[in-house]
Every structure is written in C-alpha cells, then in structure tokens.
C-alpha cells in the first residue's frame, strides 16, 4: 500500500479485507459499540499524552494506531450503511462553510489564545 489513499479507496480496501480475512462484517450495532470502544482507547492515549494523566508501564503512547482503529470501524460502518464518505465529507464541508463561515473568525474566545 504505497502512496496516498482516498476515502473511497480506503472504503474499498476495508471491504476487500473484510471479505478476504474477516468472513463478514459484524452487525452495524456491534460495529457502533466497537467504534465507541476505539474512541475510548484513543481518548485514553490523548488524556495521558496531552492531559494531566501519566502513562502506565507498557501502555501505547502514540495515538496514530488508535486513530487508525477509529477510522477502520468508521469505514466499516460507512460500507455497511451504503455511505460514500467522500461525498458525505464534501456535503458536510459545504454545510459547515455555509453555517460557520464567520462564526469562528468572530469568536472572541478564539482570538484570545494568539
């Protein structure tokens, strides 16, 4: 797997992997629970790396693998529900741009951190 991967390609790669090695997708509800679990694991690493907690001996300290786990399960859910994440992200960016195009620029709370 060399080079950049688009969201659409990532969805296809996950689907191919599931069909070759995973037998079938877990149910959507099971994958939603798995996504919650993976987000919790990412939160644990983030709390220790950037927050006030310290790492336990042997605990992973790099959030990248946990982020990839979150993405993996999200890609599974997208495949299961027929969601094209490329198109969904495009529409979401349009929505955010229309709704929030001046909201953050005019937020005094954000200006005070500079």
OpenMM code with the backbone's topology and positions (N, CA, C; nanometers):
from openmm import Vec3, app, unit

residues = "UNK UNK UNK UNK UNK UNK UNK UNK UNK UNK UNK UNK UNK UNK UNK UNK UNK UNK UNK UNK UNK UNK UNK UNK UNK UNK UNK UNK UNK UNK UNK UNK UNK UNK UNK UNK UNK UNK UNK UNK UNK UNK UNK UNK UNK UNK UNK UNK UNK UNK UNK UNK UNK UNK UNK UNK UNK UNK UNK UNK UNK UNK UNK UNK UNK UNK UNK UNK UNK UNK UNK UNK UNK UNK UNK UNK UNK UNK UNK UNK UNK UNK UNK UNK UNK UNK UNK UNK UNK UNK UNK UNK UNK UNK UNK UNK UNK UNK UNK UNK UNK UNK UNK UNK UNK UNK UNK UNK UNK UNK UNK UNK UNK UNK".split()
positions = [
    Vec3(0.0843, -0.1173, 0.0000),
    Vec3(0.0000, 0.0000, 0.0000),
    Vec3(0.0890, 0.1238, 0.0000),
    Vec3(0.1259, 0.1684, -0.1158),
    Vec3(0.2123, 0.2855, -0.1295),
    Vec3(0.1302, 0.4063, -0.1714),
    Vec3(0.1748, 0.5234, -0.1311),
    Vec3(0.1099, 0.6468, -0.1729),
    Vec3(-0.0128, 0.6805, -0.0912),
    Vec3(-0.0742, 0.7909, -0.1299),
    Vec3(-0.1934, 0.8385, -0.0613),
    Vec3(-0.3135, 0.7521, -0.0967),
    Vec3(-0.4062, 0.7436, -0.0041),
    Vec3(-0.5290, 0.6671, -0.0237),
    Vec3(-0.6459, 0.7633, -0.0085),
    Vec3(-0.7364, 0.7627, -0.1039),
    Vec3(-0.8568, 0.8440, -0.0911),
    Vec3(-0.9537, 0.7742, 0.0044),
    Vec3(-1.0531, 0.8476, 0.0499),
    Vec3(-1.1553, 0.7859, 0.1350),
    Vec3(-1.2258, 0.6721, 0.0621),
    Vec3(-1.2566, 0.6940, -0.0641),
    Vec3(-1.3250, 0.5904, -0.1428),
    Vec3(-1.2378, 0.4652, -0.1535),
    Vec3(-1.1082, 0.4849, -0.1781),
    Vec3(-1.0163, 0.3704, -0.1846),
    Vec3(-1.0067, 0.3013, -0.0489),
    Vec3(-1.0054, 0.3796, 0.0583),
    Vec3(-0.9998, 0.3211, 0.1924),
    Vec3(-1.1228, 0.2353, 0.2179),
    Vec3(-1.2391, 0.2833, 0.1773),
    Vec3(-1.3606, 0.2035, 0.1934),
    Vec3(-1.3497, 0.0728, 0.1150),
    Vec3(-1.2963, 0.0798, -0.0048),
    Vec3(-1.2803, -0.0406, -0.0864),
    Vec3(-1.1788, -0.1367, -0.0250),
    Vec3(-1.0674, -0.0833, 0.0255),
    Vec3(-0.9654, -0.1680, 0.0881),
    Vec3(-1.0194, -0.2401, 0.2113),
    Vec3(-1.0948, -0.1684, 0.2938),
    Vec3(-1.1544, -0.2305, 0.4124),
    Vec3(-1.2528, -0.3390, 0.3699),
    Vec3(-1.3343, -0.3105, 0.2695),
    Vec3(-1.4312, -0.4099, 0.2224),
    Vec3(-1.3606, -0.5348, 0.1700),
    Vec3(-1.2541, -0.5157, 0.0933),
    Vec3(-1.1775, -0.6305, 0.0426),
    Vec3(-1.1179, -0.7106, 0.1576),
    Vec3(-1.0634, -0.6424, 0.2579),
    Vec3(-1.0032, -0.7107, 0.3724),
    Vec3(-1.1083, -0.7909, 0.4482),
    Vec3(-1.2233, -0.7297, 0.4715),
    Vec3(-1.3316, -0.7986, 0.5435),
    Vec3(-1.3716, -0.9245, 0.4678),
    Vec3(-1.3881, -0.9149, 0.3388),
    Vec3(-1.4306, -1.0308, 0.2589),
    Vec3(-1.3227, -1.1392, 0.2535),
    Vec3(-1.1961, -1.0993, 0.2554),
    Vec3(-1.0877, -1.1972, 0.2466),
    Vec3(-1.0535, -1.2590, 0.3817),
    Vec3(-1.0477, -1.1775, 0.4863),
    Vec3(-0.9993, -1.2253, 0.6158),
    Vec3(-1.1038, -1.2240, 0.7269),
    Vec3(-1.2027, -1.1414, 0.7145),
    Vec3(-1.2969, -1.1234, 0.8238),
    Vec3(-1.4248, -1.2036, 0.8106),
    Vec3(-1.4406, -1.2767, 0.7036),
    Vec3(-1.5586, -1.3569, 0.6714),
    Vec3(-1.6775, -1.2664, 0.6371),
    Vec3(-1.7193, -1.1812, 0.7317),
    Vec3(-1.8289, -1.0874, 0.7068),
    Vec3(-1.8155, -0.9717, 0.8049),
    Vec3(-1.8909, -0.8678, 0.7783),
    Vec3(-1.8953, -0.7548, 0.8717),
    Vec3(-1.9683, -0.7976, 0.9988),
    Vec3(-1.9264, -0.7413, 1.1122),
    Vec3(-2.0081, -0.7518, 1.2324),
    Vec3(-2.1359, -0.6721, 1.2057),
    Vec3(-2.2378, -0.6919, 1.2862),
    Vec3(-2.3602, -0.6137, 1.2685),
    Vec3(-2.3299, -0.4652, 1.2893),
    Vec3(-2.4162, -0.3822, 1.2351),
    Vec3(-2.3983, -0.2379, 1.2493),
    Vec3(-2.3955, -0.1964, 1.3967),
    Vec3(-2.4817, -0.2574, 1.4768),
    Vec3(-2.4852, -0.2223, 1.6189),
    Vec3(-2.3565, -0.2654, 1.6891),
    Vec3(-2.3057, -0.3843, 1.6548),
    Vec3(-2.1784, -0.4293, 1.7120),
    Vec3(-2.0665, -0.3348, 1.6713),
    Vec3(-2.0644, -0.2954, 1.5445),
    Vec3(-1.9598, -0.2031, 1.4992),
    Vec3(-1.9738, -0.0657, 1.5636),
    Vec3(-2.0959, -0.0233, 1.5935),
    Vec3(-2.1128, 0.1037, 1.6648),
    Vec3(-2.0529, 0.0926, 1.8042),
    Vec3(-2.0745, -0.0206, 1.8702),
    Vec3(-2.0138, -0.0427, 2.0019),
    Vec3(-1.8615, -0.0485, 1.9899),
    Vec3(-1.8114, -0.1131, 1.8841),
    Vec3(-1.6660, -0.1190, 1.8613),
    Vec3(-1.6093, 0.0206, 1.8377),
    Vec3(-1.6825, 0.1047, 1.7643),
    Vec3(-1.6370, 0.2418, 1.7401),
    Vec3(-1.6267, 0.3182, 1.8719),
    Vec3(-1.7264, 0.3009, 1.9565),
    Vec3(-1.7242, 0.3663, 2.0877),
    Vec3(-1.6040, 0.3193, 2.1689),
    Vec3(-1.5776, 0.1895, 2.1641),
    Vec3(-1.4620, 0.1330, 2.2349),
    Vec3(-1.3312, 0.1920, 2.1826),
    Vec3(-1.3174, 0.1994, 2.0508),
    Vec3(-1.1943, 0.2518, 1.9912),
    Vec3(-1.1758, 0.4003, 2.0218),
    Vec3(-1.2842, 0.4767, 2.0220),
    Vec3(-1.2750, 0.6185, 2.0582),
    Vec3(-1.2301, 0.6311, 2.2034),
    Vec3(-1.2784, 0.5415, 2.2892),
    Vec3(-1.2343, 0.5418, 2.4288),
    Vec3(-1.0859, 0.5127, 2.4422),
    Vec3(-1.0354, 0.4191, 2.3620),
    Vec3(-0.8923, 0.3883, 2.3652),
    Vec3(-0.8100, 0.5078, 2.3171),
    Vec3(-0.8591, 0.5767, 2.2155),
    Vec3(-0.7919, 0.6982, 2.1688),
    Vec3(-0.7955, 0.8053, 2.2774),
    Vec3(-0.9087, 0.8189, 2.3431),
    Vec3(-0.9213, 0.9187, 2.4500),
    Vec3(-0.8226, 0.8908, 2.5627),
    Vec3(-0.8026, 0.7638, 2.5942),
    Vec3(-0.7076, 0.7275, 2.6995),
    Vec3(-0.5667, 0.7741, 2.6631),
    Vec3(-0.5238, 0.7479, 2.5402),
    Vec3(-0.3904, 0.7904, 2.4963),
    Vec3(-0.3802, 0.9430, 2.4967),
    Vec3(-0.4829, 1.0102, 2.4475),
    Vec3(-0.4804, 1.1564, 2.4415),
    Vec3(-0.4758, 1.2178, 2.5814),
    Vec3(-0.5510, 1.1595, 2.6751),
    Vec3(-0.5531, 1.2115, 2.8129),
    Vec3(-0.4167, 1.1997, 2.8783),
    Vec3(-0.3456, 1.0932, 2.8433),
    Vec3(-0.2148, 1.0724, 2.9035),
    Vec3(-0.1059, 1.1519, 2.8321),
    Vec3(-0.1163, 1.1620, 2.7009),
    Vec3(-0.0129, 1.2322, 2.6246),
    Vec3(-0.0273, 1.3843, 2.6347),
    Vec3(-0.1491, 1.4343, 2.6286),
    Vec3(-0.1714, 1.5792, 2.6255),
    Vec3(-0.2422, 1.6327, 2.7497),
    Vec3(-0.2903, 1.5438, 2.8337),
    Vec3(-0.3621, 1.5851, 2.9537),
    Vec3(-0.2775, 1.5678, 3.0778),
    Vec3(-0.3448, 1.5535, 3.1888),
    Vec3(-0.2782, 1.5510, 3.3189),
    Vec3(-0.2406, 1.4115, 3.3677),
    Vec3(-0.2928, 1.3081, 3.3040),
    Vec3(-0.2614, 1.1732, 3.3493),
    Vec3(-0.1272, 1.1270, 3.2944),
    Vec3(-0.0675, 1.0297, 3.3622),
    Vec3(0.0582, 0.9711, 3.3144),
    Vec3(0.0299, 0.8324, 3.2578),
    Vec3(0.1203, 0.7857, 3.1737),
    Vec3(0.1064, 0.6533, 3.1143),
    Vec3(0.1404, 0.5455, 3.2159),
    Vec3(0.0696, 0.4340, 3.2056),
    Vec3(0.1056, 0.3154, 3.2824),
    Vec3(0.2162, 0.2441, 3.2053),
    Vec3(0.2958, 0.1678, 3.2742),
    Vec3(0.4054, 0.0951, 3.2111),
    Vec3(0.3501, 0.0034, 3.1011),
    Vec3(0.4105, 0.0132, 2.9829),
    Vec3(0.3725, -0.0718, 2.8711),
    Vec3(0.2533, -0.0230, 2.7903),
    Vec3(0.1912, 0.0860, 2.8320),
    Vec3(0.0770, 0.1403, 2.7595),
    Vec3(0.1225, 0.2078, 2.6311),
    Vec3(0.0472, 0.1921, 2.5215),
    Vec3(0.0845, 0.2626, 2.3987),
    Vec3(0.0768, 0.4137, 2.4190),
    Vec3(0.1737, 0.4855, 2.3614),
    Vec3(0.1795, 0.6306, 2.3791),
    Vec3(0.1555, 0.7079, 2.2498),
    Vec3(0.1515, 0.6386, 2.1385),
    Vec3(0.1323, 0.7028, 2.0088),
    Vec3(-0.0152, 0.6919, 1.9699),
    Vec3(-0.0835, 0.8043, 1.9517),
    Vec3(-0.2262, 0.7971, 1.9197),
    Vec3(-0.2570, 0.7501, 1.7776),
    Vec3(-0.1569, 0.7411, 1.6905),
    Vec3(-0.1843, 0.7120, 1.5493),
    Vec3(-0.2515, 0.5769, 1.5280),
    Vec3(-0.2098, 0.4741, 1.6005),
    Vec3(-0.2719, 0.3428, 1.5830),
    Vec3(-0.4168, 0.3441, 1.6309),
    Vec3(-0.4423, 0.4144, 1.7399),
    Vec3(-0.5801, 0.4245, 1.7895),
    Vec3(-0.6661, 0.5045, 1.6919),
    Vec3(-0.6090, 0.6095, 1.6323),
    Vec3(-0.6825, 0.6860, 1.5311),
    Vec3(-0.7156, 0.5981, 1.4112),
    Vec3(-0.6201, 0.5144, 1.3713),
    Vec3(-0.6437, 0.4237, 1.2589),
    Vec3(-0.7525, 0.3225, 1.2929),
    Vec3(-0.7571, 0.2757, 1.4183),
    Vec3(-0.8639, 0.1839, 1.4599),
    Vec3(-1.0005, 0.2516, 1.4511),
    Vec3(-1.0082, 0.3776, 1.4938),
    Vec3(-1.1336, 0.4532, 1.4842),
    Vec3(-1.1748, 0.4651, 1.3378),
    Vec3(-1.0799, 0.5012, 1.2522),
    Vec3(-1.1084, 0.5158, 1.1096),
    Vec3(-1.1539, 0.3836, 1.0496),
    Vec3(-1.0893, 0.2743, 1.0869),
    Vec3(-1.1238, 0.1411, 1.0355),
    Vec3(-1.2708, 0.1092, 1.0615),
    Vec3(-1.3126, 0.1255, 1.1862),
    Vec3(-1.4508, 0.0911, 1.2209),
    Vec3(-1.5481, 0.1879, 1.1542),
    Vec3(-1.5110, 0.3151, 1.1434),
    Vec3(-1.5960, 0.4112, 1.0739),
    Vec3(-1.6115, 0.3729, 0.9263),
    Vec3(-1.5028, 0.3285, 0.8645),
    Vec3(-1.5094, 0.2824, 0.7252),
    Vec3(-1.5997, 0.1601, 0.7132),
    Vec3(-1.5918, 0.0696, 0.8095),
    Vec3(-1.6818, -0.0468, 0.8103),
    Vec3(-1.8273, -0.0019, 0.8155),
    Vec3(-1.8580, 0.0883, 0.9077),
    Vec3(-1.9956, 0.1370, 0.9215),
    Vec3(-2.0427, 0.2073, 0.7945),
    Vec3(-1.9550, 0.2837, 0.7325),
    Vec3(-1.9910, 0.3505, 0.6073),
    Vec3(-2.0239, 0.2474, 0.5000),
    Vec3(-1.9416, 0.1451, 0.4890),
    Vec3(-1.9679, 0.0402, 0.3907),
    Vec3(-2.1003, -0.0293, 0.4189),
    Vec3(-2.1250, -0.0594, 0.5445),
    Vec3(-2.2466, -0.1317, 0.5816),
    Vec3(-2.3731, -0.0511, 0.5551),
    Vec3(-2.3641, 0.0795, 0.5693),
    Vec3(-2.4828, 0.1639, 0.5541),
    Vec3(-2.4927, 0.2273, 0.4157),
    Vec3(-2.3996, 0.1924, 0.3273),
    Vec3(-2.4026, 0.2471, 0.1922),
    Vec3(-2.3657, 0.3947, 0.1859),
    Vec3(-2.2856, 0.4401, 0.2807),
    Vec3(-2.2446, 0.5799, 0.2862),
    Vec3(-2.1134, 0.5992, 0.2115),
    Vec3(-2.1142, 0.6863, 0.1131),
    Vec3(-1.9925, 0.7254, 0.0423),
    Vec3(-1.9306, 0.8384, 0.1240),
    Vec3(-1.8246, 0.8079, 0.1972),
    Vec3(-1.7650, 0.9072, 0.2867),
    Vec3(-1.7061, 1.0265, 0.2122),
    Vec3(-1.6606, 1.0063, 0.0900),
    Vec3(-1.6092, 1.1179, 0.0108),
    Vec3(-1.7201, 1.2196, -0.0118),
    Vec3(-1.8348, 1.1707, -0.0559),
    Vec3(-1.9487, 1.2588, -0.0813),
    Vec3(-2.0036, 1.3163, 0.0491),
    Vec3(-2.0096, 1.2350, 0.1529),
    Vec3(-2.0598, 1.2824, 0.2825),
    Vec3(-1.9713, 1.3936, 0.3378),
    Vec3(-1.8397, 1.3784, 0.3258),
    Vec3(-1.7478, 1.4814, 0.3744),
    Vec3(-1.7605, 1.6091, 0.2924),
    Vec3(-1.7736, 1.5945, 0.1614),
    Vec3(-1.7906, 1.7114, 0.0746),
    Vec3(-1.9150, 1.7898, 0.1155),
    Vec3(-2.0261, 1.7196, 0.1332),
    Vec3(-2.1511, 1.7853, 0.1735),
    Vec3(-2.1384, 1.8473, 0.3125),
    Vec3(-2.0694, 1.7790, 0.4027),
    Vec3(-2.0528, 1.8290, 0.5385),
    Vec3(-1.9686, 1.9564, 0.5400),
    Vec3(-1.8634, 1.9597, 0.4581),
    Vec3(-1.7803, 2.0805, 0.4481),
    Vec3(-1.8602, 2.1981, 0.3922),
    Vec3(-1.9446, 2.1701, 0.2927),
    Vec3(-2.0304, 2.2755, 0.2376),
    Vec3(-2.1243, 2.3290, 0.3455),
    Vec3(-2.1842, 2.2381, 0.4219),
    Vec3(-2.2762, 2.2774, 0.5292),
    Vec3(-2.2047, 2.3635, 0.6325),
    Vec3(-2.0876, 2.3187, 0.6761),
    Vec3(-2.0117, 2.3930, 0.7768),
    Vec3(-1.9680, 2.5300, 0.7244),
    Vec3(-1.9271, 2.5358, 0.5990),
    Vec3(-1.8835, 2.6620, 0.5399),
    Vec3(-1.9994, 2.7608, 0.5337),
    Vec3(-2.1153, 2.7127, 0.4922),
    Vec3(-2.2328, 2.7994, 0.4837),
    Vec3(-2.2759, 2.8460, 0.6223),
    Vec3(-2.2768, 2.7553, 0.7172),
    Vec3(-2.3260, 2.7850, 0.8516),
    Vec3(-2.2247, 2.8628, 0.9355),
    Vec3(-2.0975, 2.8290, 0.9218),
    Vec3(-1.9958, 2.8791, 1.0146),
    Vec3(-1.8895, 2.9667, 0.9499),
    Vec3(-1.9154, 3.0204, 0.8311),
    Vec3(-1.8085, 3.0906, 0.7589),
    Vec3(-1.7542, 3.2130, 0.8321),
    Vec3(-1.8290, 3.2709, 0.9249),
    Vec3(-1.7750, 3.3819, 1.0051),
    Vec3(-1.7819, 3.3539, 1.1551),
    Vec3(-1.8438, 3.2460, 1.1925),
    Vec3(-1.8663, 3.2163, 1.3343),
    Vec3(-1.7363, 3.2113, 1.4140),
    Vec3(-1.6379, 3.1388, 1.3667),
    Vec3(-1.5136, 3.1221, 1.4422),
    Vec3(-1.4220, 3.2440, 1.4295),
    Vec3(-1.4251, 3.3080, 1.3151),
    Vec3(-1.3453, 3.4290, 1.2945),
    Vec3(-1.3878, 3.5377, 1.3926),
    Vec3(-1.5172, 3.5430, 1.4229),
    Vec3(-1.5708, 3.6457, 1.5126),
    Vec3(-1.5795, 3.6003, 1.6582),
    Vec3(-1.5263, 3.4853, 1.6893),
    Vec3(-1.5325, 3.4323, 1.8259),
    Vec3(-1.4180, 3.4903, 1.9088),
    Vec3(-1.4510, 3.5766, 2.0020),
    Vec3(-1.3501, 3.6420, 2.0858),
    Vec3(-1.2699, 3.5417, 2.1686),
    Vec3(-1.3322, 3.4318, 2.2065),
    Vec3(-1.2622, 3.3301, 2.2857),
    Vec3(-1.1453, 3.2703, 2.2074),
    Vec3(-1.1622, 3.2565, 2.0776),
    Vec3(-1.0546, 3.2010, 1.9950),
    Vec3(-0.9446, 3.3035, 1.9709),
    Vec3(-0.9795, 3.4285, 1.9638),
    Vec3(-0.8806, 3.5341, 1.9400),
    Vec3(-0.7866, 3.5517, 2.0586),
    Vec3(-0.8326, 3.5249, 2.1777),
    Vec3(-0.7515, 3.5486, 2.2978),
    Vec3(-0.6376, 3.4492, 2.3149),
    Vec3(-0.6345, 3.3403, 2.2401),
    Vec3(-0.5297, 3.2385, 2.2534),
    Vec3(-0.4068, 3.2687, 2.1696),
    Vec3(-0.4093, 3.3716, 2.0880),
    Vec3(-0.2958, 3.4008, 1.9987),
    Vec3(-0.1788, 3.4545, 2.0707),
] * unit.nanometer
topology = app.Topology()
chain = topology.addChain("A")
for resn in residues:
    res = topology.addResidue(resn, chain)
    for name in ("N", "CA", "C"):
        topology.addAtom(name, app.Element.getBySymbol(name[0]), res)
